[in-house]
Amino acid sequence: MQGRTSAYAALALLTLSTACGSDPGGRTDTVRPRSGDVRACPTGNPDPRGLPTRDGDGSPMNTPEARALADAVAPPKRGTGQNAAYYDIYSSMTVDRPPGRVALCVTDPARGRDWVAAAAKAHPGVDFARLDLYRGRWSAKEVQAAGARVLSHAGQYGFPIRTLSQDGATGLTVGTTPAGAASRDFRTRLAGHAGTVAVRVRAVGEILPVEGTAGMPLPKVRPR
């Protein structure tokens, strides 16, 4: 896997939807959810079984069908790119959840369908029947802003921020010392800067760097 699809490899092992038949082409009726209600964005780690593996080390890789679909949808990053108009509703995207499918989470399903229909029209050779639309709790824009606020006060919490993960379905996850993870005051201070975005705290080792979900970049923070 090469180019920008490499970022999707990390996502492939992060987030599960039900499979259904494929219908190649750019028809807009193939990109609607399979039920009247748009389900909540899936969380947790998907099952990597069924993915192709890399020669040599046997590590999982994305399927060609899902890679092509992810490239066609092309989630906007910080309001730039061909889909910048949908930056305010984009929550997250997981490639190969399950293998061969893409889970796209948006905060506004109606506009999300417009986005996917436009992408399908622009890429008629891509199988958009493989896309599952979900409702994300927060947009990537909201989560990024919350993460930046939390990091901007990193020296004021009394405990270090060793990692910071961002996700449109679950919010922020802060990694800190065991004492910090047990501190109610630390959680309260973090939540105060995160605003409406949820914050979870967990204990991590000392050498881990600050991390961010693929497609949601963070400023680097030196662990204390």
C-alpha positions in Angstrom: 0.0 0.0 0.0 1.4 3.3 -1.0 0.6 7.0 -1.0 -2.2 8.4 1.1 -3.9 5.0 1.4 -1.1 4.2 3.9 -3.0 6.3 6.5 -6.0 4.1 6.0 -4.1 1.0 7.0 -4.0 2.2 10.5 -7.7 2.9 10.5 -8.5 -0.6 9.2 -7.7 -2.1 12.5 -9.5 0.5 14.6 -13.2 0.5 14.0 -17.6 -3.2 12.4 -20.6 -3.0 10.2 -22.8 -5.6 8.6 -22.0 -6.7 5.0 -24.3 -6.8 2.0 -24.2 -7.3 -1.7 -22.3 -5.0 -4.1 -23.6 -2.9 -6.9 -20.8 -1.2 -8.9 -21.2 2.2 -10.3 -22.1 5.7 -9.2 -25.9 5.3 -8.7 -27.1 7.4 -5.8 -29.5 4.7 -4.7 -26.5 2.5 -3.8 -25.1 4.9 -1.2 -28.2 5.2 1.1 -28.2 3.4 4.5 -29.8 0.0 4.3 -32.4 1.0 6.9 -34.5 4.1 7.6 -32.4 5.0 10.6 -28.7 5.9 10.4 -26.9 3.9 13.1 -24.4 5.3 15.5 -20.7 5.3 14.5 -19.2 1.9 15.4 -16.4 1.9 18.1 -13.8 -0.6 19.2 -11.5 -2.7 17.2 -12.8 -4.6 14.1 -11.9 -8.1 13.3 -8.9 -8.1 10.9 -9.6 -11.6 9.7 -10.3 -11.7 6.0 -7.9 -8.9 5.2 -5.0 -9.6 2.7 -1.6 -9.8 4.3 1.7 -8.2 3.4 4.4 -10.5 2.0 7.2 -11.1 4.4 5.8 -10.1 7.7 2.2 -11.2 7.3 0.8 -7.9 8.6 -2.8 -7.0 7.5 -3.3 -4.7 4.5 -6.4 -3.0 3.2 -8.4 -4.6 0.4 -8.1 -2.9 -3.1 -11.9 -2.3 -3.1 -12.0 -0.5 0.2 -8.8 1.5 -0.7 -10.4 2.7 -3.9 -13.6 3.7 -2.1 -11.6 5.6 0.6 -9.7 7.5 -2.0 -12.8 8.5 -3.8 -14.6 9.7 -0.7 -11.4 11.5 0.4 -12.3 12.9 3.8 -11.4 16.6 4.1 -8.6 17.6 6.4 -8.8 21.0 8.2 -11.1 22.4 5.6 -9.0 21.7 2.5 -9.3 19.4 -0.5 -12.1 18.5 -2.9 -14.6 17.8 -0.1 -13.9 20.9 2.0 -17.6 21.8 2.0 -18.3 18.7 4.2 -15.5 19.3 6.7 -17.9 20.5 9.4 -19.9 17.2 9.3 -17.1 14.7 8.8 -16.6 12.6 11.9 -14.4 9.6 11.0 -13.8 6.9 8.4 -12.7 3.3 8.8 -11.5 1.3 5.9 -12.2 -2.5 5.7 -14.8 -2.5 8.5 -15.6 -5.3 7.7 -13.1 -6.3 5.0 -14.0 -4.8 1.6 -16.3 -2.1 3.1 -15.8 1.5 4.4 -17.6 3.0 7.4 -18.1 6.7 7.0 -19.4 8.6 10.1 -20.9 12.1 9.7 -22.8 14.3 12.1 -25.5 15.2 9.5 -26.6 12.1 7.6 -28.6 14.1 5.1 -25.6 16.1 4.0 -23.5 13.0 4.3 -25.7 11.3 1.6 -25.2 14.4 -0.5 -21.4 14.1 -0.1 -21.3 10.4 -0.9 -23.6 10.9 -3.9 -21.4 13.7 -5.3 -18.3 11.5 -4.8 -20.0 8.5 -6.5 -20.9 10.8 -9.5 -17.3 11.9 -9.7 -15.9 8.4 -9.5 -18.3 6.1 -11.5 -15.9 3.2 -11.6 -15.8 2.9 -7.8 -18.2 0.5 -6.0 -20.1 2.8 -3.6 -22.4 0.0 -2.6 -19.6 -1.0 -0.3 -20.0 2.2 1.8 -21.9 2.2 5.1 -23.0 5.6 6.4 -23.2 6.2 10.2 -23.9 9.1 12.5 -20.9 10.4 14.3 -21.3 12.1 17.7 -18.8 14.9 17.0 -17.2 16.2 13.9 -13.4 15.9 13.4 -13.4 19.7 13.5 -14.9 19.8 17.0 -12.6 17.0 18.3 -9.5 18.7 16.9 -10.4 22.0 18.5 -11.1 20.3 21.8 -7.7 18.4 21.6 -5.9 21.7 20.9 -7.5 23.4 23.9 -6.6 20.5 26.1 -3.0 20.5 24.9 -2.7 24.3 25.2 -3.1 23.9 29.0 -0.8 20.8 29.3 1.4 22.4 31.9 -1.4 23.3 34.2 -3.0 20.0 35.1 -0.6 18.6 37.7 -0.2 15.4 35.6 1.5 14.9 32.2 -0.3 14.3 29.0 1.6 11.4 27.5 -0.8 10.5 24.7 -3.8 12.1 23.1 -6.1 10.2 20.7 -9.0 11.8 18.9 -12.0 10.1 17.4 -15.4 11.5 16.2 -17.3 8.6 17.8 -15.6 8.5 21.2 -14.1 12.0 21.7 -10.7 12.4 23.3 -8.6 9.8 25.1 -5.8 11.2 27.3 -2.9 8.9 28.4 -1.1 9.9 31.6 0.5 8.4 34.7 -1.4 5.9 36.9 -1.8 8.7 39.5 -3.3 11.0 36.9 -5.6 8.3 35.6 -7.0 8.0 39.2 -7.3 11.7 39.8 -10.9 13.1 39.6 -9.5 16.6 39.6 -7.4 15.9 36.5 -10.4 14.6 34.7 -12.5 17.6 35.7 -9.8 20.0 34.5 -9.5 18.2 31.1 -13.3 18.1 30.7 -13.4 21.8 31.3 -11.1 22.6 28.4 -12.6 19.9 26.1 -16.1 21.5 26.3 -18.9 19.3 24.9 -16.4 16.6 23.6 -16.1 13.6 26.0 -12.7 12.9 27.6 -11.5 9.5 28.7 -8.3 9.1 30.8 -6.1 6.0 30.9 -2.7 5.1 32.4 0.2 4.6 29.8 3.9 4.0 30.0 6.4 6.8 30.2 8.0 6.5 26.8 4.9 6.8 24.6 4.7 9.9 22.3 1.6 12.0 21.8 -0.5 10.3 19.2 -3.5 11.3 17.0 -6.0 9.4 14.9 -5.1 9.2 11.3 -6.4 12.2 9.4 -6.7 14.2 12.6 -3.2 15.7 13.2 -2.1 17.1 16.5 0.7 19.4 17.6 3.6 17.5 19.2 3.8 17.7 22.9 6.9 16.6 24.8 6.1 14.1 27.6 7.0 15.5 31.1 
